[in-house]
Each structure stands twice: as C-alpha cells, then as structure tokens.
Amino acid sequence: MPPQCLDKDIKIRPHAGRVTVTFAGKLVASSTAALDLDEPGAPLRVYIPRADVAGEFLVDSGTHTTCPYKGEASYHSLRSGEVTAQDAVWYYPDPCPLVEPVRDYLAFWGNAIRYDTAPA
C-alpha cells in the first residue's frame, strides 16, 4: 500500500449489464462483472475483471503513476497487429483501502478504445 492514502467520496458499484471493449476491430474484453468507479472531478471509469480481458492484447508499458486516493497505478499498452495504443490500460496492483474492490480489475481509455454496454 502507498505510504499515505487520502480519503475522498469515491463510489464503486456494479456496472449494469454487459460491457465490451474493442480495439482495432478486435474484442479485448467482455464482462457482466464490471465495476463503475465514480470519483468527484473525474469521468466515470469502468473497471473490468482481469479474467474477462484477453491478455494477448496487453503489453506491459512500464509506466506507473500515483493517485493519493487510489494508490500506484501500473499500465499496459494495447497491441493488435501493427496497431498500438500506448498506456491505454491501467490497474492498481495494491490499491488504497478505499478502492480495494478494483484490485485485479483493469480500466481502459483513449480514442482507440470503444466501450459498449448491453443488458446482461
């Protein structure tokens, strides 16, 4: 755990329905067990269980950032053939207690990523 984790009104709840993520025309993730993380001042983020993400698209990027509320994030890039989206996926391997539910979950971002939600 980071040396200090600050408190914030972050809400985590189950995502309604099935969420899918596509990149470069390929299905990267599909889950009915995703979590919505709602942090004041930030866009709503959908976190998907690592088990529901196709690992062959993930490339460890070596990038790390620190959030005082969530902890240290580690990043993956997405790769499909010759197409790469740098640092498009992040996760918290040792999250702050406030966001412990997102341990082993991945979040995606960027213009190359497409999220879709459908009833489960």
N, C-alpha and C positions, 0 to 999 in steps of 0.2 A: 504494500500500500504506500502511496506517496507520503512524505513526511507530514503534510497537513492537508486535510480535506475540508473545504468550507461548505457551509450549509446554503441551500438555495431551494426554491419552491419548484423542484423538478418532479414531474408526474410521469409515471410509467404505467402503461395499461396494455392489455392485449389488443392487437390490431384486428379490426372486424373484417372477416373474410380471408380470402387467399391473396397474397401479394406475390407478384412475379417481377423479376428483374431481368431485362435483356440488355445485351451489349454486343454491338457489331452483328446484330441479327441472330444472336445465339442466346438461348435460355441459360442464365447464370444462376438463378435462384428461384425457388417456388416454395412457399410455406403458408401453412394455416396457423403457425405458432409464432408469428412475428410480434414484436412489441413496438408500440409507439412511445417515443420519448419526447415529452413536451417540456422545453426549457424556456422560461421567460427571456425574451430578447433574441431568441434563435428560432430558425424554422423547425417545424415538426420533423423529427427524424424517425424513420422506420428501421428497426434492428431485426435482423433475420438470424435464426439459429445457424451456427456454422455447419451443422449436419445437413441443412437444407440448401447449402451453397455448393455448386460444382467447383471443387478445388482445382481442377485443371486450368481454370482461367485466372487463378490468383498467383501473383508473383510478389514475394516479399520485397518491399522497396527500401527497407532500412530506415525509413522516416519515422520519427517519433515527435509527438507534441504533448504538452501538458495542459490540462484543464484543472483549475483549482477545485472544481465541483465533481468531476468525473474521474480524474486521475490521468495517468500517462496512456496516450493512445499510440498504437502501432499501426502501420499502414501496409497495404498491398496495392500494387498496380493490377489492372485487368489487362489480359492479353488474349487476343483471339487472332491467330494467324499473324499478319503483319500489323494489326491494329492494336495500339496500347493506350490505355488511359492511366496516366501516372497518378499514384496516390488516390485512387478513386474509391478505395475501401478502407475503413478503419475499424478498430476494435479496441477494447480495454481488457488486456490480459489480467490485470489486477486492479479492478475498479474500486473507487471510493465506496464506502458502505451505502451511501445514498442511492447509488445506481448499480448495486450488486446484481440485480436481475438481468443486466445486459452482458454479464460475463459469458463468454463463448457465443456472443452474437456479433454480427457484422452489419455495418451501415455503409451505404453506397451514396455517392454524389457525383455530380458533373453532368455536362451537356450530352455526353455519350451514353449515359445511363437512362433506361426507360423503366419506370415503375408502373405497374398496373395492379388494380385491386378488383376482385370479383367475389361474389358470395362464395362461401366455403362449400 
